[in-house]
């Protein structure tokens, strides 16, 4: 069959050859648009055996959080097949009571402990204070970014956040709790 195809190509006219080249280049161009690797395209161009499947590489590395693709599934451009996340740096979203928001600042250090990881404490930094307060809980969200080089932190863990208290700009009065007198209306 391959010899017959080679003889047919040798006997084809210039228009037919140009048309075949155009079809082949169009197919290769579509494969490049689908991010098929250059090695796979070179193997196809070299005249290797036809293949029904090609490997698609993810545009990023990381952990697969969700796999929507199944064998034999049809997909179109823009369809999510896998959800992949780089977990080397994670976000912790903390809820801060509205009366404590004045004490939170960008760049502030935070320590986080997680229920699933007892005895382990992680350090991060406040990188964003969300502008809305949740009416039901009277809290605002704060994003804390922290490195995760060993991969202990995973999505949806539950924990407790401690923010470093801000340093006072000047002298402040500090007394022990036992020194405060309650008069009924005031302390």
N, C-alpha and C positions, 0 to 999 in steps of 0.2 A: 504494500500500500504506500509506503514511503517512497519507493522508487517511482511509482506511477505519479505521485504528487510532484516529485522532482522533475519528471519528464513533462508534466503539464505546465509547470512553471517555466521550463526552458522554452516551450513552444508558445507561451502566452505573449500577446502583443504588449507594446509599451503602455497603453492605456490601462490594460488589465493589471499589469505589474504595479503601476502607480496607484491604482485603486486598492490593491491588496496591501501595499505599503502604508497607504493612508489609513486603512482599517486597522492594521497592526499597530501603528503609532497611536491611533485613537484609543485602542484598548490598553496599551501600555500607559498612556497619559491618565486614563481613568484609574488604573491600578496605583499610579503615583499619587493621585488625588485622594485615594483611600488609605494612604500611608503604608502601602505594602513596601517592605524593605527592598533596597536596591539589590541585595543578594538574591532574593526570590525572583525579582524581575529579570535579572541577568540569567538565572537558571531557565526561565521561560523562553528568553530570547535565544539561548544557546540550542534550543530545539530538544530539550529534554522531554520526557514523557508528559503528556497532558495531566493536569491535576484538577480535581474537583474542589479542593479546599486550599486556602492560603491562610497563613497566620497573620493576625492583626496585633500589633504591639500597642499597649496602653501608652498614652502620651506622657504619663508620669509613673513614678514608682510609689509604692506604699501598700497599705493594708486594704484588702477588699472588704468594704463595709456592707455592700449589698450586691447581689448577683441576680439580675433580672433576665439575663439571656439564658435560653434553653436550646438544646440541640434541635435543629430544624426550624427555628424561629425566623421569621422574616422581619427585617428591620430597615428603617429608612434613615436618612441623614437627620441628625439631631436627636435621635432616640437614645435614651440612656440604657446601656447594656450592663455596666458595672459602675458602682460608686466606689471610688478609690480615694483614700485620704492618706496624707503624709502625717504620721503621728509622732514625728521627731520633735515637734513643737506643738503644744496643745493650748486651747483656750479653756479657762474655767469661767463660767458665768455665775457670779455671786449676786445675791439679792441683799441690798443694804437698806435698812430702815431710813425713811426720809429725814428724820431728825439727825441721823448720823452722816448724811451726805456731805455736809460742810467739812467733815473731817477727812474726806477722801480726795486724793489728788492724783493726777497722771504721774506715772513714774514711781508711785508709792510701792514699797515692798509688801509682799503678802506671803504668808505661810499657809499651806493647805494640807489638811489631813483627810484621808478618805476612809470610809467605813470598811471598804473591801481590802484595804491595805493597812492593817493595824500596825502601829509602831513606826510607820514611814511618814516623813514630813517632806513636802516639796515646796520650793521657793519660787515665786514668780513676781511679776510686776504689773501694776494696773496700767493698761494701755488705752482703755476707752470707758467713759461713763455714759451710759445710755441716757438720752434726754427725757424719757418718759417715766412717770411714777405709776405703778400699777394701783388702780383705785381700790381693789379688794384687799390687798395685802399692805398697802402704803409703803411699798419698797420700790427701789430703782435697781436696775441691773448694772453691774460693773464687770467689764471683761478683764481677766487676769491672764497674761501669757506666761507659760512656763516651759522650759526645756524638758524633753522626755527621752533622754538618750538611751535609757535601758528598756523603754517600752512598757513600763509598769502602768502608765495612765492610759485608760481606754475611754471611748465615748460613753456618756450617760452614767458615769460613776457619781456617787453622792458623797459629799464631804462637808467639812467645816473650814471656813476661811478666817484667818486672823490677820488684820491689817496693822502694820506698825503705826503706833500713835504719832501724830505730827509733833514736831518739836516746837515749843512755844517761842514766840519772837522776843519776849521780854520776861521779867520776873513774874511769877504767879504765886498766889497764896495756896499753900497746901497744908491741910490739917488732917489728923486721923479721924476716921468716922466716929470714934467714941467721943471726940471733942465737940461734935455738933449737937446743939441743944434744940429739941423740938418744943415749940411754944404753942402748938396747936394749929395756928394759921401759917407759920413760917418756920424755917430752920435757920 
